[in-house]
Amino acid sequence: MKFVVLALLAAAASAAPQYEYAAPQPQYSSKEVVAILRDDRVMEDDGRYNFDVETANGIAVSEAGSLGVTGAINSAGYFAYTAPDGTPVRLQFVADENGFQPQGAHLPVAPAFPHPIPQFVLDQIAFAAEEDARKAREGKVSAPSNGYGVPL
């Protein structure tokens, strides 16, 4: 029995890695060193904070926050940078009990609603209503189906 235990310990010791493990470097890492031009941070004991960071490659971040009524942190600020195509990007935001509310010229805007309903859609709705009325007059009202001819 002692021999079996000793053999298991020897096997476990020989199976242990005998080298240093080096984690693979991420593919997106950059060797470029960017100077930090400004890094101002203030953290208060009551939860208030603000920070301003600016780098030499044109990235700027500014944020301020304080404890909200519900106990969560309310914050507001902006970040700005230059997109790869040269377009300047600036996003201002407020994050509070109403959620994250970004604003920026680069963000997509939903179309105004209600938007006009195209005429072909109105024609199809009218046609379906006429068809339903005709079937009701003829007594051919069928049970609702799932679209595959199978009653619900």
Residue frames as qw, qx, qy, qz and C-alpha x, y, z in Angstrom:
[[0.000, 0.885, 0.465, 0.000, 0.00, 0.00, 0.00],
 [0.308, -0.787, 0.113, 0.523, 2.85, 2.38, 0.87],
 [0.431, -0.101, 0.600, 0.666, 4.42, 1.62, -2.49],
 [0.215, 0.646, 0.643, 0.351, 1.21, 2.61, -4.35],
 [0.147, -0.944, -0.220, 0.195, 0.96, 5.92, -2.45],
 [0.416, -0.591, 0.346, 0.598, 4.64, 6.63, -3.08],
 [0.405, 0.180, 0.674, 0.591, 4.23, 5.83, -6.79],
 [0.107, 0.827, 0.526, 0.167, 1.19, 8.16, -7.07],
 [0.258, -0.892, -0.003, 0.370, 3.10, 11.00, -5.39],
 [0.446, -0.331, 0.524, 0.645, 6.06, 10.49, -7.74],
 [0.325, 0.462, 0.681, 0.467, 3.74, 10.49, -10.76],
 [0.022, -0.930, -0.364, 0.029, 2.01, 13.70, -9.62],
 [0.357, -0.761, 0.193, 0.506, 5.36, 15.43, -9.00],
 [0.423, -0.121, 0.616, 0.653, 6.70, 14.47, -12.41],
 [0.234, 0.633, 0.657, 0.335, 3.49, 15.64, -14.12],
 [0.132, -0.874, -0.224, 0.411, 3.71, 19.13, -12.59],
 [0.515, 0.825, 0.003, 0.233, 4.91, 21.82, -15.03],
 [0.750, -0.331, 0.016, 0.572, 8.65, 22.39, -14.84],
 [0.362, 0.247, 0.230, 0.869, 8.67, 25.79, -16.56],
 [0.078, 0.405, 0.287, -0.865, 7.34, 29.33, -16.22],
 [0.324, 0.610, 0.699, 0.186, 4.07, 29.98, -18.03],
 [0.070, -0.239, 0.111, 0.962, 3.96, 33.15, -20.11],
 [0.423, 0.616, 0.561, -0.355, 0.47, 34.37, -20.96],
 [0.472, 0.392, 0.502, 0.609, -0.05, 35.10, -24.66],
 [0.056, -0.316, -0.049, 0.946, 0.00, 38.76, -25.56],
 [0.473, 0.644, 0.503, -0.330, -3.25, 40.15, -26.96],
 [0.561, 0.361, 0.495, 0.556, -3.31, 40.68, -30.72],
 [0.101, 0.890, 0.311, 0.318, -4.60, 44.24, -30.36],
 [0.539, -0.682, -0.061, 0.490, -1.81, 45.52, -28.14],
 [0.412, 0.873, -0.004, 0.260, 0.04, 48.59, -29.29],
 [0.731, -0.116, -0.158, 0.653, 3.68, 49.45, -28.81],
 [0.146, 0.640, 0.095, 0.748, 2.90, 53.14, -29.22],
 [0.366, -0.413, -0.534, 0.641, 3.44, 55.17, -26.06],
 [0.010, -0.737, -0.346, -0.580, 1.06, 58.10, -25.73],
 [0.221, 0.098, -0.456, 0.857, 1.84, 60.90, -23.30],
 [0.240, -0.735, -0.633, 0.052, -0.79, 61.86, -20.77],
 [0.202, 0.499, 0.001, 0.843, -1.04, 65.64, -20.83],
 [0.353, -0.375, 0.292, -0.806, -3.51, 66.00, -17.97],
 [0.564, -0.249, -0.787, -0.033, -4.87, 63.63, -15.35],
 [0.189, -0.296, 0.393, -0.850, -6.85, 65.43, -12.65],
 [0.545, -0.338, -0.749, -0.167, -8.90, 63.28, -10.28],
 [0.228, -0.313, 0.460, -0.799, -10.88, 64.23, -7.18],
 [0.546, -0.305, -0.768, -0.137, -12.67, 61.65, -5.03],
 [0.306, -0.474, 0.303, -0.768, -14.70, 62.90, -2.08],
 [0.068, -0.053, 0.922, -0.378, -15.75, 60.85, 0.96],
 [0.510, 0.308, 0.458, -0.660, -19.45, 61.50, 0.29],
 [0.661, 0.342, 0.660, 0.103, -19.31, 59.78, -3.13],
 [0.386, 0.897, 0.005, -0.216, -18.75, 62.86, -5.28],
 [0.670, -0.223, 0.447, 0.549, -15.99, 62.64, -7.85],
 [0.526, 0.827, -0.005, -0.196, -14.67, 64.25, -10.97],
 [0.649, -0.301, 0.476, 0.511, -11.85, 63.54, -13.33],
 [0.483, 0.834, -0.103, -0.245, -10.34, 65.06, -16.44],
 [0.695, -0.244, 0.541, 0.406, -7.88, 63.17, -18.63],
 [0.535, 0.806, -0.098, -0.234, -6.26, 64.34, -21.86],
 [0.805, -0.166, 0.418, 0.388, -3.68, 62.50, -23.95],
 [0.142, -0.535, 0.417, 0.721, -1.25, 63.63, -26.61],
 [0.138, 0.115, 0.830, 0.528, -3.13, 61.76, -29.36],
 [0.277, -0.188, -0.267, -0.904, -6.26, 63.88, -28.85],
 [0.490, -0.438, -0.748, -0.092, -8.31, 61.71, -26.51],
 [0.112, -0.296, 0.372, -0.872, -10.11, 63.68, -23.80],
 [0.480, -0.446, -0.751, -0.081, -12.40, 62.39, -21.05],
 [0.096, -0.256, 0.383, -0.883, -14.21, 64.40, -18.42],
 [0.534, -0.433, -0.685, -0.240, -16.73, 63.11, -15.90],
 [0.137, -0.283, 0.509, -0.801, -18.31, 64.25, -12.66],
 [0.551, -0.334, -0.721, -0.256, -20.62, 62.34, -10.41],
 [0.229, -0.307, 0.519, -0.764, -22.46, 62.50, -7.14],
 [0.061, 0.193, 0.950, -0.238, -24.73, 60.36, -5.03],
 [0.295, -0.290, -0.480, -0.774, -28.29, 60.43, -6.38],
 [0.576, -0.305, 0.189, -0.735, -31.60, 60.37, -4.54],
 [0.946, -0.058, -0.171, -0.270, -31.98, 56.59, -4.96],
 [0.731, -0.545, 0.392, 0.126, -28.46, 55.89, -3.71],
 [0.818, 0.307, 0.280, 0.397, -26.94, 55.32, -7.13],
 [0.345, -0.434, 0.191, 0.810, -24.24, 57.54, -8.59],
 [0.469, 0.835, 0.281, -0.064, -25.46, 60.16, -11.05],
 [0.511, -0.368, 0.347, 0.695, -22.79, 61.18, -13.50],
 [0.494, 0.848, 0.171, -0.088, -22.33, 63.47, -16.47],
 [0.405, -0.597, 0.443, 0.532, -19.47, 64.17, -18.77],
 [0.681, 0.681, -0.122, -0.239, -18.02, 63.67, -22.23],
 [0.661, -0.311, 0.520, 0.443, -15.32, 61.91, -24.14],
 [0.500, 0.817, -0.097, -0.271, -13.75, 62.99, -27.39],
 [0.599, -0.300, 0.613, 0.420, -11.34, 61.46, -29.88],
 [0.388, 0.556, -0.413, -0.608, -10.54, 61.39, -33.58],
 [0.912, 0.166, 0.331, -0.174, -11.92, 58.42, -35.50],
 [0.660, -0.157, 0.552, 0.484, -9.59, 56.46, -37.81],
 [0.460, 0.603, 0.483, 0.437, -11.09, 58.25, -40.83],
 [0.296, 0.174, -0.051, 0.938, -10.18, 61.63, -39.29],
 [0.334, -0.652, -0.399, -0.551, -13.66, 62.53, -38.08],
 [0.014, -0.276, 0.596, -0.754, -13.71, 64.23, -34.68],
 [0.544, -0.432, -0.690, -0.203, -16.04, 62.38, -32.30],
 [0.067, -0.230, 0.513, -0.824, -17.49, 63.92, -29.13],
 [0.504, -0.431, -0.712, -0.231, -20.05, 62.16, -26.98],
 [0.205, -0.343, 0.424, -0.813, -21.70, 63.93, -24.08],
 [0.531, -0.276, -0.789, -0.139, -23.69, 61.90, -21.59],
 [0.442, -0.413, 0.386, -0.696, -25.78, 61.90, -18.46],
 [0.542, -0.095, -0.835, -0.021, -26.25, 58.72, -16.44],
 [0.283, -0.224, 0.475, -0.802, -28.84, 58.89, -13.69],
 [0.470, 0.141, 0.769, -0.410, -32.06, 57.24, -12.54],
 [0.675, 0.571, 0.089, -0.458, -33.32, 57.60, -16.14],
 [0.911, 0.179, 0.277, 0.246, -30.44, 55.50, -17.51],
 [0.471, -0.292, 0.360, 0.750, -27.55, 56.35, -19.80],
 [0.396, 0.843, 0.333, -0.148, -28.42, 59.25, -22.10],
 [0.539, -0.193, 0.352, 0.740, -25.76, 59.89, -24.76],
 [0.378, 0.881, 0.183, -0.220, -25.74, 62.81, -27.16],
 [0.395, -0.447, 0.505, 0.624, -23.45, 63.28, -30.13],
 [0.471, 0.589, -0.223, -0.618, -23.56, 64.33, -33.76],
 [0.212, 0.351, -0.873, -0.264, -22.22, 60.90, -34.79],
 [0.326, 0.118, 0.878, -0.331, -25.08, 58.94, -33.18],
 [0.069, -0.294, -0.766, -0.568, -27.89, 57.70, -35.43],
 [0.321, 0.111, 0.319, -0.885, -31.26, 59.39, -35.06],
 [0.282, 0.363, 0.888, -0.018, -34.55, 57.53, -35.31],
 [0.014, -0.361, -0.485, -0.796, -37.05, 58.88, -37.82],
 [0.321, -0.077, 0.288, -0.899, -39.81, 61.09, -36.51],
 [0.141, -0.293, -0.941, -0.092, -42.86, 59.14, -35.47],
 [0.746, 0.267, 0.610, -0.009, -45.55, 58.74, -36.46],
 [0.106, -0.317, 0.584, 0.740, -44.20, 58.62, -39.96],
 [0.629, 0.300, -0.125, -0.706, -46.58, 58.62, -42.94],
 [0.684, 0.037, 0.727, -0.045, -48.01, 55.20, -43.81],
 [0.020, -0.223, 0.678, 0.701, -47.31, 54.33, -47.46],
 [0.624, 0.179, -0.088, -0.756, -50.38, 54.15, -49.71],
 [0.600, 0.142, -0.751, -0.235, -49.83, 50.50, -50.67],
 [0.144, -0.036, -0.862, 0.484, -50.06, 49.58, -46.97],
 [0.393, 0.204, 0.339, -0.830, -53.32, 51.50, -46.58],
 [0.639, 0.225, -0.441, -0.590, -54.66, 49.76, -49.74],
 [0.446, 0.083, -0.889, 0.057, -53.75, 46.33, -48.32],
 [0.082, 0.116, 0.722, -0.678, -55.47, 47.10, -45.01],
 [0.537, 0.248, 0.054, -0.804, -58.61, 48.23, -46.85],
 [0.599, 0.206, -0.677, -0.375, -58.55, 45.11, -49.04],
 [0.262, 0.007, -0.915, 0.307, -58.25, 42.83, -45.99],
 [0.275, 0.191, 0.521, -0.785, -61.16, 44.61, -44.28],
 [0.621, 0.257, -0.238, -0.701, -63.33, 44.22, -47.41],
 [0.518, 0.163, -0.831, -0.125, -62.39, 40.54, -47.64],
 [0.055, -0.066, -0.842, 0.533, -63.25, 39.96, -43.96],
 [0.441, 0.239, 0.267, -0.823, -66.60, 41.76, -44.40],
 [0.625, 0.241, -0.512, -0.537, -67.42, 39.67, -47.51],
 [0.394, 0.063, -0.910, 0.114, -66.61, 36.40, -45.69],
 [0.137, 0.135, 0.682, -0.706, -68.75, 37.47, -42.72],
 [0.566, 0.248, -0.029, -0.785, -71.73, 38.21, -45.04],
 [0.676, 0.220, -0.618, -0.337, -71.33, 34.82, -46.71],
 [0.849, -0.427, 0.157, -0.269, -70.99, 33.06, -43.37],
 [0.882, 0.277, -0.276, 0.263, -67.52, 31.81, -44.17],
 [0.198, -0.828, 0.415, -0.320, -65.87, 33.13, -41.04],
 [0.841, 0.092, -0.504, 0.173, -63.14, 30.68, -40.11],
 [0.712, -0.667, -0.066, 0.207, -61.41, 30.05, -36.83],
 [0.030, 0.908, -0.413, -0.064, -58.17, 31.93, -36.36],
 [0.971, 0.107, -0.053, 0.209, -55.13, 29.96, -37.52],
 [0.578, -0.626, 0.228, 0.472, -51.40, 30.14, -37.09],
 [0.235, 0.757, -0.373, -0.482, -50.84, 30.97, -40.76],
 [0.025, 0.306, -0.916, -0.258, -50.17, 27.36, -41.74],
 [0.603, -0.136, -0.546, -0.566, -53.84, 26.33, -41.87],
 [0.466, -0.202, -0.804, 0.308, -53.74, 24.96, -38.34],
 [0.364, -0.789, -0.280, -0.408, -56.43, 26.38, -36.03],
 [0.110, 0.478, -0.550, 0.676, -55.16, 28.08, -32.90]]
